Amino acid sequence: MPKGVLSRLVRLGSLVAALHSNDGAPPHAVTLLRQVYVGIMPWLVLAMLLVWFAIHPVLHEHVQNDVQERLNALSSHQASLLVARLDTLHEQVKGHADSDLLINSLIDQNARDEYLSGYIGSITFGGIRPWVVLGDYRGRPIHANRAAVGTLKKNPILTPGESARVLVGEPFIDLSKRGLRIATPVLYSGSAEGILQIFFPVEMLADVLALKSKRRRGVELLLIDGAERIVYASHDDLKQSASSSSSDEISEWLQSRVRLQSPYDLLLVMAEPASVMHEAMSATLWRILLAMVGLLLIILLLIHLTTRKVTKPLHAFIDALQEMSRMKDLSQGMHLTHPPR
């Protein structure tokens, strides 16, 4: 082999062999590994940026749908619990109205004060003592417990029209910004001889309706009556946002609305701050970003290992050529160690 050809092979090999270090390489030499990185890295970064921007709207829609589905499930469950609680309270009031003591008190006008005060004063609902008023067949108060006596004249529980509806057998249960009112007739021989009236002021609503039961952190509850007035709000910010809203949408809150079944003219709203969704989305995006960076590092490591494996026999070949050039003996053989396949 001519010396000129051998020297060219040595120079060509030196460019390929300078994979991991530029030591001994000419100034214009660029390592093969650097060339691979320069050729692949921009495309990898570009691909990841495209994936990042493509994921953002998809992830936003996914997280929002997930939050909305969860709110829908919570609102349906809470509405069922609320209806069941209102039904139970109504049945309890009817049970008290069927008491022989109350029925007898409407007939025994002379001696009823001896036992009526104790019975009405003992009426509680889960340890909560509401206003309790027993009225006659015209709805006029006969007896009231201590909680109701002080304000009964200024704030009667029922209006005359509402009393008339109760006396004809129409079920009466009303939840408004004033509180919860329940009334039922006291029957004697099938005729309405009086009215038992129960009133829970608004400050008792959370306890008597179990509205403080555990919910997911950040999820709040809103009750709106048939006149679109807020009856109860578990959080002041939600109440303020709902009060200032001119539509069904509540600013900066994700919500789900359920209309309670008849006879309850109520709208239940379960809401969660939009910031909670944004925080969940940001956390997910950061996890995706970390996963993408990890994937990039793994790809670069694989490129490094693969390139090193491929160029290892080239290093051996160049070393042999350099040895032949130094010995100036082209008759000696080459002994190359091939990597295992």
Sequence and secondary structure as in RCSB ss.txt:
>XXXX:A:sequence
MPKGVLSRLVRLGSLVAALHSNDGAPPHAVTLLRQVYVGIMPWLVLAMLLVWFAIHPVLHEHVQNDVQERLNALS
SHQASLLVARLDTLHEQVKGHADSDLLINSLIDQNARDEYLSGYIGSITFGGIRPWVVLGDYRGRPIHANRAAVG
TLKKNPILTPGESARVLVGEPFIDLSKRGLRIATPVLYSGSAEGILQIFFPVEMLADVLALKSKRRRGVELLLID
GAERIVYASHDDLKQSASSSSSDEISEWLQSRVRLQSPYDLLLVMAEPASVMHEAMSATLWRILLAMVGLLLIIL
LLIHLTTRKVTKPLHAFIDALQEMSRMKDLSQGMHLTHPPR
>XXXX:A:secstr
  HHHHHHHHHHHHHHH SS  TT  TT   HHHHHHHHHHHHHHHHHHHHHHHHHHHHHHHHHHHHHHHHHHHH
HHHHHHHHHHHHHHHHHHHHHHT HHHHHHHH TTTTHHHHHHHHHT  BTTB  EEEEE TTS EEEE HHHHT
TTTTS SS HHHHHHHHTT  EEEEETTEEEEEEEEEETTEEEEEEEEEEEGGGHHHHTTTTS   TT EEEEEE
TTS EEEESSHHHHHHHHH SSS  TTEEEEEEE  TT  EEEEEEEEHHHHHHHHHHHHHHHHHHHHHHHHHHH
HHHHHHHHHHHHHHHHHHHHHHHHHHHT TTS         
